[in-house]
Amino acid sequence: MIHAQNLTPTEYPHVVLTQEQVPVIEGTTLKVVELVMAQRAYGWTPEEIQINHRNVSMSQIYAALAYYWDHRSTLDADIQRRENYVKQSEQEHQDSPFVSRLKSQGLLS
């Protein structure tokens, strides 16, 4: 849980930094990188982001996107780190016996 007293304001309205220096949308637990990753994955416009994240205002979305573009190299590195972690985890974990049976029966690829 993100506690308000542990947040540092930024020059961007609606974007604050956690103690770990992770930018989040103020009043939410939504990280700026998570918003950007959703936008990339689904090709969402800011309006579509808002439709899918009703607890986030358009002002918050635009502030988060502005923060991203002004800190793109740092946040892209974080996104890449997250993607690498997922790929590594997938490689390290074998399929469950159930999934293996489904694959052997041609029901999964």
Secondary structure, 3 states (H helix, E strand, C coil): CCCHHHCEECCCCCEEECCCCCEEECCCCCEHHHHHHHHHHHCCCHHHHHHHCCCCCHHHHHHHHHHHHHCHHHHHHHHHHHHHHHHHHHHHCCCCHHHHHHHHCCCCC
